[in-house]
Amino acid sequence: MEKVEIKILGHSGCTVEIVENFGDVCIRKATVDQNYMVRLHAQIAKQKSFSKLFSSVSVPEVYSEYQSPRVYFAEMQYIPALDIFSFVSIASKDDLDKFFNILEGYLKESLSLSKMTEFPLTNITNKLDQLEADLTNKLPKAVSYIHRLKHILKQNVFPPIPIGFCHGDLTFSNILIEPDCENIYLIDFLDSFLESPIQDIVKIKQDVVYHWSTQKAAQTFDICRARITFSYLNKRLDDFIAAHAINNAVVCLIQTINLMRILPYTSDVELINYLFTCIDNELKNLESYL
């Protein structure tokens, strides 16, 4: 007998359920949105491929998939682990180092599975065109940022970047941490317009610099402790970027686009203004590196 324990509406229009099925607890991720079924199927396929490709991190096992004209869902392993805020509230410096060492191992593995490829200007320009179409009638200020970014792309030559594999939405809210900090699990994979480890780097930056996951947190937490922790992790991430000769201008460019991609999905004025502040900062950083 199946019993639904918890049901959560996902930001993409998916639902995420914790279900008990014949005594086994698992996660079911589903959508009835005809337009999103193909994307969710691709995200589950990416999750399954990661479990074969990567040894540095773990991924919940996908048990089964079901599709009909009206619904698509996948059932997967339930992971009893800590979310980032539960982890930060109890983590020592040694725990933080163990956590980042695993993340660093994942990023190294991701880079090793990627190939340095000519800067994908057409791909990025097409994404900016799509964003401009989505935002023209909604946020004129956002369109001005897009025009500014297009001008930067025309005036500058960017170096090759690693293309291969990425999680696609590697914010802290999509990482689960074992209590002993010996392993982490990546969840909620996202199909991305740019399959590059740099996407994962900027998503982590989105948290350690702009505290994105704190904007979405449902539980209470020690904000001061979280910010001190994120500052420390940001320093370690900057060291990783420097050690692997990842171009800072490219990181800022992809981060700017990453922040812009959130705008079509929110109508919260306070959040939009926060994103504008973040985008302003990234554009200034980008121009300082050119």
Buried (B, 14 or more C-beta within 10 A) or exposed (E): EEEEEEEEEBEBEBBBBBBBBEEEEBBBBBBBBEEBBEBBBBBBBBBBEBBEBBEBBBBBEBBEBEEEEEBBBBBBBBBEBBBBBBBBBEBEEEBBBBBBEBBBBBBBBBBEEBEEEEBBEEEBBEBBEEBBEBBEEEBEEBBEBBEBBBEBBEEEEBEEBBBBBBBBBBBBBBBBBBEEBEBBBBBBBBBBBBBBBBBBBBBBBBBBBBBBBBBEBEEEBEEEEBBEBBEBBBEBBBEBBEEBEBBBBBBBBBBBBBBBBBBBEBEEEEBBEBBBEBBEBBBEBBEEEE
